[in-house]
Amino acid sequence: MNGFLKELLPPIVTKGIRKIVAASRSRKKLNERIFTPPTESNGQELDVYWDSNMAALLDTWGKDHVWNEIQMFLVGKQGKALDIACGTGVTMQIVQNATNMEVYGCDISDLLISKAEERGIEKKYLQVCDATKMDMYADDYFDYSYSIGSLEHFTEDGILNFIAEVKRVTKYDSYHMMPTSSSEKDEGWISPYQSYFNNNENWWIEKFKKFYPSVKAINSGWKDERSIGKWFVCQKTPL
C-alpha cells in the first residue's frame, strides 16, 4: 500500500482493507473476542479494528502531523493522561517520551490492545473497553485526555456519551482531533471506505459545548481531499 493511502488513515480506510475485513468476518478469530462491541444501527463499521493490516497502518499514519501536535499540547503537563481509542499504543509511547506523564490507553479492540502490549506497554496501563462506558475509571482519575481520529466514527448518541464520559474521568483539559468537512457543510454520515461523520467545525463545537464551558478549535496538519483535521480543546475551567 502506498504512502498516500497511509496518510488518509484515519478516518478513511482503503478498499483493500474493506475486502480484508469482509473476508475476516468468516474467520473464527472474530468470534473469539474478549470484548464484543455494541451493534450500531447506522452502518458503523467496527470489524476493521480486529484486522492486523489495519493495526500495521495505525503504527505509521500520524508521523508527520498529529503525533507532533499532541506532544505540543501535553509538553510541560504533569500527572496522568488517557489515550482514548489508543490503538496499538504508538501514540502513548510518543507522549510518554515527550512528557513526564503516566500515560494510559483504552480501546474497543482486544487485538489492538494486545499489539500495544507487544510494543512493551505494561498491561496495567491498558484497558479493553467501550469509550462511551469507561466505568473502570473513577471521576477525575486522569489529569488530561485525548483522542485522535476516533470520535467521528461513533454514532451521534455515541459521540455525546463519549464526551460525557471523557469529562467525567478527566480533571483538566481534553484534546480531540477529527476531520471536518472541507466544504464547510454538514455532509453527515458518509461511507467512502470506513463510515464517519464529515461535518463542519460548528457541528462539533455544539456537541462539545453541551458538556464543556470552553471549547476551542485549532487546525491540524492532517487533511485529505474531503476533510480538514481539527483539534477540539475542551476545558472544564476556562483560563
Backbone hydrogen bonds, N-H to C=O, Kabsch-Sander energy under -0.5 kcal/mol:
donor,donor_aa,acceptor,acceptor_aa,energy
6,K,2,N,-1.4
7,E,3,G,-1.9
8,L,4,F,-0.6
8,L,5,L,-1.0
9,L,6,K,-1.5
12,I,8,L,-1.5
18,R,14,T,-1.7
19,K,15,K,-2.1
20,I,16,G,-1.9
21,V,17,I,-2.8
22,A,18,R,-2.6
23,A,19,K,-2.1
24,S,20,I,-2.2
25,R,21,V,-1.1
25,R,22,A,-0.5
26,S,23,A,-1.3
27,R,24,S,-1.7
30,L,27,R,-0.9
31,N,28,K,-1.7
32,E,29,K,-1.5
33,R,30,L,-0.5
46,L,44,Q,-0.5
49,Y,46,L,-2.0
50,W,47,D,-2.2
51,D,48,V,-1.5
55,A,51,D,-1.9
56,A,52,S,-1.9
57,L,53,N,-1.8
58,L,54,M,-2.2
59,D,55,A,-0.7
59,D,56,A,-0.7
60,T,57,L,-1.7
61,W,57,L,-1.6
63,K,60,T,-1.6
65,H,62,G,-1.2
67,W,62,G,-2.1
68,N,65,H,-0.8
69,E,65,H,-1.9
70,I,66,V,-2.4
71,Q,67,W,-0.9
72,M,68,N,-1.4
73,F,69,E,-1.7
74,L,70,I,-1.6
75,V,71,Q,-1.9
77,K,74,L,-2.3
81,A,102,E,-2.8
82,L,144,Y,-1.7
83,D,81,A,-0.5
83,D,104,Y,-2.9
84,I,82,L,-0.8
84,I,146,Y,-2.9
85,A,106,C,-1.6
86,C,83,D,-0.6
86,C,106,C,-2.3
89,G,86,C,-1.9
93,Q,89,G,-1.9
94,I,90,V,-1.8
95,V,91,T,-2.6
96,Q,92,M,-2.6
97,N,93,Q,-2.3
98,A,94,I,-1.4
99,T,95,V,-1.3
100,N,77,K,-0.7
102,E,79,G,-2.5
103,V,101,M,-0.6
104,Y,81,A,-3.2
104,Y,102,E,-0.5
105,G,125,Y,-2.8
106,C,83,D,-2.1
107,D,127,Q,-1.8
110,D,108,I,-0.6
113,I,109,S,-1.9
114,S,110,D,-2.1
115,K,111,L,-1.7
116,A,112,L,-1.8
117,E,113,I,-2.0
118,E,114,S,-2.2
119,R,115,K,-1.5
120,G,117,E,-1.6
121,I,116,A,-1.8
125,Y,122,E,-1.8
126,L,123,K,-1.9
127,Q,105,G,-1.4
129,C,107,D,-1.8
129,C,127,Q,-0.6
131,A,129,C,-0.5
133,K,130,D,-2.3
135,D,133,K,-0.9
137,Y,134,M,-1.9
140,D,168,R,-2.8
141,Y,138,A,-1.6
142,F,169,V,-2.9
143,D,80,K,-1.7
144,Y,80,K,-2.0
145,S,173,D,-1.2
146,Y,82,L,-2.4
147,S,175,Y,-2.0
148,I,84,I,-0.5
149,G,177,M,-2.5
150,S,177,M,-0.6
153,H,150,S,-2.3
154,F,151,L,-1.7
159,I,155,T,-2.4
160,L,156,E,-1.7
161,N,157,D,-2.3
162,F,158,G,-2.7
163,I,159,I,-2.5
164,A,160,L,-2.2
165,E,161,N,-2.2
166,V,162,F,-2.6
167,K,163,I,-2.5
168,R,164,A,-1.9
169,V,165,E,-2.3
170,T,166,V,-1.2
171,K,142,F,-3.5
172,Y,143,D,-1.9
174,S,234,C,-2.3
175,Y,145,S,-2.4
176,H,232,F,-1.6
177,M,147,S,-2.5
178,M,230,K,-2.2
180,T,228,I,-2.3
181,S,199,N,-1.6
182,S,226,R,-2.4
184,E,181,S,-1.2
187,E,185,K,-1.2
187,E,198,N,-1.9
190,I,188,G,-0.7
190,I,196,Y,-2.8
196,Y,190,I,-2.3
197,F,152,E,-2.2
198,N,188,G,-2.4
203,W,200,N,-0.5
204,W,200,N,-1.3
205,I,201,E,-2.4
206,E,202,N,-2.4
207,K,203,W,-1.2
208,F,204,W,-2.4
209,K,205,I,-2.6
210,K,206,E,-0.5
210,K,207,K,-1.0
211,F,208,F,-1.8
212,Y,208,F,-2.5
214,S,235,Q,-1.1
216,K,233,V,-2.1
218,I,231,W,-2.8
220,S,229,G,-2.4
224,D,227,S,-2.2
228,I,180,T,-3.1
229,G,222,W,-2.4
230,K,178,M,-2.5
231,W,218,I,-3.6
232,F,176,H,-2.7
233,V,216,K,-3.1
233,V,231,W,-0.6
234,C,174,S,-3.1
234,C,232,F,-0.7
235,Q,214,S,-2.6
235,Q,233,V,-0.5
